[in-house]
Amino acid sequence: MPPAIHNKIQQTVLKLLHHPKPHCRLNAIALMAHYGSDPEIRSALWNMYEDSDARVRKSAFTATMTILYGGAKLGMESYQSAVVALSDDNEDVRIEACKLIWLMANTHSHLSIQRGATPEKIVDHGFKQICNMVSDISPKVRGKACQILGSLRGVSRPLLMQSLSKKLIVAQEAF
């Protein structure tokens, strides 16, 4: 695609993100997934995680996963936003957040989260976050959490043993 057309599409998409109608923002996010390599687009997408419309928030997480499936490497911003979204009032947003945490834990296993004096592997942190969703109020969220827990790879053995022996996994850890 010629750069001029690419820039025009990008500018149109960025304008639509601020449209008052959620349907326009949803369409813009769907287009953003195809331009995820652009830092300006990614930054705008991250802002959509906090949109007032739950459909837009869900779509933003879905678009982020599309970008990741496309091979892009993301920083911790998306992961941290997904952890926050686990307490969203909409069950569909919580499900998409669980899926994004799972995907980032599997594809970005080299990343760590600083927890006090010692870093924690993102896969271990993600495992604990998804474990907490097994007790969600929504059966849909609980089912998805159980489903994706079984396919999370690289979780440390002590953490797996702790969860299997039914010891307490900290319910909500602050970032």
N, C-alpha and C positions, 0 to 999 in steps of 0.2 A: 504494500500500500504506500502510495506517495506520502512523504512527510507532511505536506500541506493538508491533505485529507485526514491523516491521522491526528494532527493537531486540532483541526476543526471538530472532529468527533470527540476528542478528549475535552475540549472546552465546552461543548454542548452537554456532555455527560456531567461535568462538574457543575454547570448551571442548574441542570435538572435535580441535582441532589438537594438544592435549596428550595425546590418548588413546594408550595403548601399542600399539594395533593399527594398522599402516600403512593398512589398508583404510579405517578411520574417518578418518584424516588425509587420505587421498586424496579421500574424499567431501567433506570440509570444504573442501579446496582448490578442488574443482570448484564449490562454492557461492560461494567467495570471489571468483571471477572475475566474478560478477554484482553484487558489492557493492564493486568496486574503487575507487569514488570516495571511500570512507570511509578517512581516514588511519590509523585503528586497524587496519582490515583489511589495508591495504597493508603496514603495519609487521609485522604477524603473518605475512603472506605472505613477506616478505623473510627472516624467520627460518627459513622452511621450505627455503630454498636450501641449508642446511647439515644437513638431516635425515639420520639414519643410513640410511634406506631410499632407494635410488636411484629407485624409482618415485615417491616423494614429492617428491624434488628435481626430477625431470623434470616432474612435474605442476605444481610451483610456477612453473617457467619458462614452461610452457604457459599457465597462468592469467595470468601477467604479460603475455604477448603478447595474450591476450584482452582484458585491460584496455586495453592500448595500441591495439588495433584498435577499441575502443569510443570512442576519442578522448581518453583521459586523457593528460596530460603527466606524465612521471615524472622524478625526479631521477637523479643519477648512481649511486645505490646499486644499482639493478638492473643497470645496465651493468657496474659494477665486479664485482658478484657473478657475472655471466655470464662475464667475462674469467677470473676465478678458476676457474670451473667448466669452462673449456676443458681443464683438466688433471685433471678428475674421472676416476675409474677406470671409470665406466660410459659406454659409447659413446652410449647414448640421451640421457644428460644432456649430454654434449658437443655432440650434434647440436642439442638444444634451446637450449643456450647460444649456439651459432653463429647460430641463427635469431633469437634475441633481440638479439644484437649487430647483426645485419643490420637488423632492424626499427628498433632505436633509432637506428642510423646514418642510416637513411632518413627517419625521422619526427622526429628531434631533431637535425637537421644544424646547428642554430644553436648547439648546445653545444660546448664545447671542454674538453680535458683539459690540465691544467697539466703540462708536461714540462720541468722545469728552469726556465730563464728565459723560454722561449717556449711559448705555448699551442699545442696541436695540435687540429685539427678532429676531432670524434668520428668522422666518416666516414673520415678517413685512418687514425685509430687502429684503427677496426673493420676496415678493409681489411687492415691488417697482421696483425691477430689472426686473421682468417679465412684469409689466405694461409698462415699457419703451420699451420693445420689441414689444408691440402692434403697435408701430409706425416705425418698422423696414422697410427697403427698400424692403425686400423680402416678397411677399404674403404668402409663405410657413411658414416663421418665424412668421409673424403676426397671421396666422391661428392657429399655434401650441400654441403661447402665449395666445391667447384668449381661446383656448380649456383648457389649464391647469390652467388658472386663476380661472376658475369656480370650480375646485376641490381642491384648496388650503385651508386647514383648519386651524383655529386658528388665523387668521389675526385680529389684534386689531380693535375694533369697530370704534375708531376715524379715523384710516387710511382708513377703508372701506368707511366711510361717506365722507371723504375728496375726495376719488377717485370717488365716486358716484356724488358728487356735482361739479365735474369737476374742483376742485382746482388743482393748480400746484403740481405735484409730482416731486421732484428734478430729473432732467434728468440723470445725471451721478454723482454719489458720489464716491469720491476716497476712497480707502481702507486705 
